[in-house]
Amino acid sequence: MLTIAFIYFSHTDITGQLVKAAHNEIKSDDVKCIVHQILGSEIIEGRFINQPLMNSLHQCDAIIFASPTYMGNVAAQFKAFADATSDFWSSQGWADKVAAGITSGTGLNGDQTSTLQYFSTLASQHGMIWVGLDAPYNDLDKGVNRLGCQLGATACSPNGDVEPADIDSAKYLARRVVKITKKLAKHKRE
């Protein structure tokens, strides 16, 4: 059984809706999911503290990071979580886990790619394997990637509503993470 975690922050629940849709898409008998929304109460004097969660993440096969894009990057709450992972960075405990990212923003080009680049850099520092979308801009066959970002799932929500194609992109990315993670797990067993 694969274990895939979603670690996210969401203030207006746009990012939360994307994560929930992705989670619901992949939860099954052979995929266990951990879904954790970063809470302000877990940030003490600027540092994210939740050791039971970190222990769970060490056991995961894949982690999907999600945050709205604020001022061209991840939300401060997500950054506090990311900074806390430096405690075990040198041991490379997340090496060879699959990673992916989901973000949302108000603007059509609200620098959401910067957030996904941050996620991929975080993943690379931990030795993780990054998975993006394998669907070109506005892929009509798959009905995904409306905004044309290959690095991960993005959403633009100027009025608080999430576009169905953006929800579908998050679901598609989650299915792709499962597919790649299963392939890698099979090769590890051989």
N, C-alpha and C positions, 0 to 999 in steps of 0.2 A: 504494500500500500504506500502510495506517495503522500507526503505531507507538504502542503503548500500554504504559506502564510501571506496574508495581506496586512501590511502595516501602513496606516494612513492617518492623516489629520484632515478634518473637514470642518469648516466653520458654518457655511451656508447649506451644507449637505449635497452640493453638486458633486464634489469628489466622492462623497459617501455613496451617492446613488450609483456612480460608476463602479465603485468597489463592490457594492452589494449585488449588482447585476453580474459582474465578473465571477464573484463567489458562487452565486446561485447557478451559474452556467457550468461550473466544474465540480461542484460537490457531488460525490457519488460513493458507491461502495468501495471503489479502489482509489479514491482521492479524499484524504482527510484535509480539512481546511482550518486554519487558525486565522481569525479575523480580529484585528486589534486596532481600535481607534485611540490615537494618542490623546490623552486628557491633560489639561492644565495641572491637575492635582498630582500628576506623575513627574512634574518638573519642579524640582526643589532647588532654590537658589541658582536657577538657570541650567540645571543638569537633569536630564531624564533619568529617572530611577525606577526600574521595574525588573528586578533580577529573575523572578519566575518567567516573565515573558522572554527575556534574553536566553534563559536556559531552554525554553521551547524552541526558539529560533535556531539554536545550535543543532537541533535535531531535524530541522526541516530539510526537504530536498530542494525547495525553491522559495524565494521571497519576492513578492510584488510590492514595490514601494508606491505610495500615492500621496499627493499633496496638491492643493491648489497652488497656482503660480501667483505669488505676491511680489510685486516690485521686481519682477524678472528672475525669481528663484523660488525655492521651497519656502513654505511657511516656517516661522521661527520655531514652532512646536516640533515640526519634523526635523529641523536642524538640530534641536536639542537631543532628539533620539539618535540621529546620525552621529553626533559628537560622542555620545555615550558608547557607541560601538568601537571607539578608539581604544577602549579598555582591553579588547581582545584582538585588535588589529594585528599586532605583531605575531600572534600565534597562527594567523590565517585560518581560523576555525570555520570560516564560511567559504573557503576555497572550493571551487568546483560545484558550488550550489548554483542553480539557475536564478537569474534576477531579471526583472522587468519593471516598467514604470507606467503610471497613469497620472495625468494631471488635467486641470481645468483652468479656465480663465475667462474673464469678461470680454476681453478684446479678441477680435478675429485673429489678429497676430499679436497676442499679448505676451510674447516671449515665453510661451509654454515650452519651447524647445530647450530653453536654458534650464528649466527644471528637470527635464528628462536627461539633459547632459550631466546635471549634478548627480542624479540617481545613477547614471552609468559610470561616472567617476567613482562614486562611493562603492559601487559593486566591484569595479576594477581594483580599487585599493584593497578590497577583501578577497581578491582572486576569484570572484564569481564570474559566471558565463552570462553575458547580456543577451537578451532576446528582444528583438524589436518586431515590427510588423513586416510581413512578407506580402504586402498588398500596396499597389501603387495608389497615387492620389485618387480619391473618389472611386475606388474599385467597384465598378457596377456589378460585376459577377458576384462579389462577396458582400457588397453593400456596406463597406467599411472604409475607414481612412478618409472621411469627408474633408478633413483639414490638411491632408497631404503630409503628415509627419511619419517618417519611417521608424523613428527611434522608440516610439511607444504609443500608447493611446492618449489622445488629447480630446478635449471638449471645449467648445466656446458657448458660453451661456450668458448673453447680455441681459436677459430678462428673468433669470432664475429657473428657466425651464431647460431640461437637458434634451438635446436633439436625439431622436431615435438612432440615427446613424452613429452618433458618438457612443451611445450605450452599446450598440452592436460592435463597435471597435474595441471597447473594453472587454466584452465577452469573447471576441475573436482572439484578442491578445492572451486572455486566460487559457483558452483552448490550445493555443500555440505553446504556451509555457508547459502545459501538461504533456503535449506531444513531444516536445524537446526533452523534457525531464525524463519521460519514460524511455526515450531512446538512449539517453545517457546512462540511466540506471541499468538498462539491459546490457550495455557495453561494459559497465563496471562488474557485472556478475559473470561475464564471459571470460 
